[in-house]
């Protein structure tokens, strides 16, 4: 067993690796499909608004037939974020089990309290003690949020370049 001084660093490393893996799985299984559906729905909504403004009855009837398909696509888009969970959740539970056995006895005190009872009682700004599972979840969540922010920032820059050309 490794001395305690390095345990938290190893746990952070495992959390970062898990966050990257789940981010990669999430981006591969969801983002491209969601974007294509979103573009289709936006194009449909634009056609619908134009036809409504022009009061084009023939176009409105045609779009009414398409509306059922669009509703199906919108429902599919709402379910897309749950598809990666089929892969990510088993990995999560395996990692949690390994962490709890490898880092048995690990405790760390952090200056924030994010246990549910502390959040609901609004005692967030007090120190709290975390075991390996709680520290892993907290660290992985923070890393995942940072990854998402970086990805959206980079994606936004590329989208702006494409629009400007």
ABEGO torsion letter per residue (X at the ends): XBBAAAAAAAAAAAAAAAAAAAAAAAAAAAAAAAAAAAAAAAAAAAAAAAAAAAGBAAAAAAAAAAAAAAAAAAAAAAAAAAAAAAAAAAAAAAAAAAAAAAABGBBBBBABBABAAAAAAGAAABBBBBBAAAAAAAAAAAAAAAAAAAAAAAAAAAAAAAAAX
